[in-house]
């Protein structure tokens, strides 16, 4: 399935996920172990990666500093 067709089919879920994520109070706060930018930012990162994983993306968390989600393999 083409990527644009897949996105169109998941449009409502994508919108709901974005709405959920913007509800996090994701502003920089005091660092904690595993949460270098604060607990709420870490919670938002974790939920983002959880959503991506549920959609079939390969995800990686870089010690709470950043996350990566990858779809597919190779150059395409």
PyMOL commands that set and color helices and strands:
alter all, ss='L'
color gray80, all
select helices_A, chain A and resi 3-9+11-21+39-54
alter helices_A, ss='H'
color red, helices_A
select strands_A, chain A and resi 58-61+67-70
alter strands_A, ss='S'
color yellow, strands_A
deselect
rebuild
show_as cartoon
